[in-house]
């Protein structure tokens, strides 16, 4: 085994091959063509994964493709995405074939595949998140390559990741990975749409600023997937805040990882220093139950490390309860932070904008120290 590599030391794509634990995400358009598996490409991909293991890395795969495979098998319109019922039925049929494809491809290299199907709640709930983390760790220590997909046969629009880019970032958190590698239909982040004249590939991104987000297109050129470059940047935000680097490379070539690392072509988002396992989980959660709008002074205090206090709150939305995840936004609607509420939504409505001495009268009991304590709050920008 090679020595573990801290994510902060990943300065370029060439360093990815030295990582201790890698999550590789593969989209539908790379794996499936006209409803048919690209078996030769998958064989070369399995060889790439085997090569990473030979270098000492543990590997997790997040693979799309179940809906596309199932839709072809059931002859469903619009690739199985005409409605939720079709997508769930296609996923139920296609997941069996997808697991068989991966199992066979990895078996050629003497590797055992494992399957995990996850829903959003599996990684949003702290106890279930820790259970998933323990399962991943055991599977990796047993020498398998876990192949993960969203459980689309039961997920609905309200309780799903929406794309496997963000799922891969959340899985990387649960697995304490060093790097996430997203295989795309483009070879990284460009300064504008890569089809436009003058578009330039960005090799390294130190921070995901509004200017970086503006470079992204939300379109998925294949028509099979559910994400685009914007979803990949959202995944990068989740990963890098947790101290995990994230790379984007093209998956079109045979043995795409080897090709990209050899050429050094792609985009690497550098990891930030992590805030600890619990805050990494909190910062990566995707389903807030409500929203608190704060004034400018409060926003500045939060950026300085303060807890969220009632006097700075100017708006409350959602039906959250104490302990639920809520977003904190600025007067302009910018997402500043998220954290766990110390009050129900109705109680926050009562004390929003009120000084501490006025809160007890409105609540009927002594107020807590904060609406969201800084120990349960993560800055997002």
Residue, then its C-alpha position, 0 to 999 in steps of 0.5 A: x500500500x502507498x502512503x496516504x495523501x492528504x487532500x490539501x497536497x493534491x495540486x494537480x490531476x497527476x496527484x490523484x493517482x496517489x490518493x488513498x481513497x477515491x470515489x469515481x462517478x460515471x454517468x449514463x451517457x458514458x456507460x449506455x448508448x441507445x439503451x445498450x451497454x458499452x461493454x468494451x468501454x466498461x472493460x477498459x474502465x474496470x482496468x483503470x480502476x484495477x490500476x488505481x488499486x494496484x497503486x494502493x488506492x481503495x476505490x468506490x464507484x458511483x454509477x448511473x445507468x439503471x434507468x437507461x438500461x431499464x427503459x430500454x428493456x421495458x421499451x419506455x418512452x423518453x428514456x424512462x423519464x416521461x414520469x416518475x412511475x416510469x423512472x421508478x419502474x425502469x430503475x427497478x429493472x435496470x439496477x439488476x442489469x447494471x449490477x451484473x455489468x459491474x460485477x462481470x467487468x470487475x471480476x475480470x480483474x479479480x475484484x469483487x463488486x458490492x452494491x449499495x443503493x442509497x436515498x437522500x435520507x440515508x445521508x441526511x439522517x446522522x445515524x443512517x449516515x454513520x451506518x452507511x459510512x461503517x458499511x463502506x469502510x468494511x466493504x473497502x477493508x474487505x477488498x471490494x469495490x462498492x458500486x453505488x447508485x441512488x435508489x431511484x425505484x423508491x426516491x421521489x422528486x422531494x427526497x432525492x439527490x437529483x444527480x449522481x454528482x452530488x451523491x458522489x460528493x456525499x458518498x466521499x464524505x461518508x467514506x472519508x475519501x481523499x478525492x472525487x473524480x467525476x467522469x463527464x462528456x467534457x474534459x473539465x470546467x471551461x471559462x464559457x460553453x466549450x462550444x463557443x470560440x475562445x473557451x479555455x479549460x480551467x486546470x485548477x480552481x482554488x475557490x468556487x466563487x460566483x465568477x466560477x459558478x457563472x462559467x457553468x452550463x446546467x445543460x446535459x448534452x447527452x439527454x440521458x443524465x440529470x446533471x450538467x456542469x452546474x451540478x458538478x460545481x455543486x458537488x465540488x462545493x460539498x466535497x471541497x468544504x469537507x477537505x476533499x479534492x474533486x476532479x473533472x475529466x472526460x470519460x469519452x476515451x478508452x481507459x479514461x482515467x489513465x488517459x486524463x492523468x497521463x495528459x494532465x488534462x481536466x479540472x481539479x478543485x482544491x480541497x479546503x481545510x476540513x472542519x471535522x466530520x460532523x460539520x462536514x456532514x452538516x455542510x453537505x446536507x441537501x434538504x433544508x426544512x426552512x429558511x432564515x433571512x438575515x440582515x447585513x450586520x448579522x451576515x457579517x457576524x456569522x462570517x466572523x464565527x458568531x452564532x445566529x441570534x434572533x435580532x438579526x433575523x428579518x424573515x422566516x419560511x418553512x415548517x421546520x421543527x427544533x433540530x431540523x436543518x435550515x438555510x440562512x440567506x442574506x437580504x439579497x437571497x445569497x446562501x450564507x450558511x446552514x445549521x440546526x435550529x434551536x426552535x420551531x418555525x413558529x417560535x422563530x417567527x415570534x422572536x425574529x428581530x427581537x432583543x433578548x429581553x423581549x424574547x421571554x415574554x413572547x415565548x413564555x419561557x427563558x430564551x435559548x442562547x441562539x437560534x442556531x448555535x455556531x457549533x451546529x452551523x456551517x458557512x457556505x459562502 
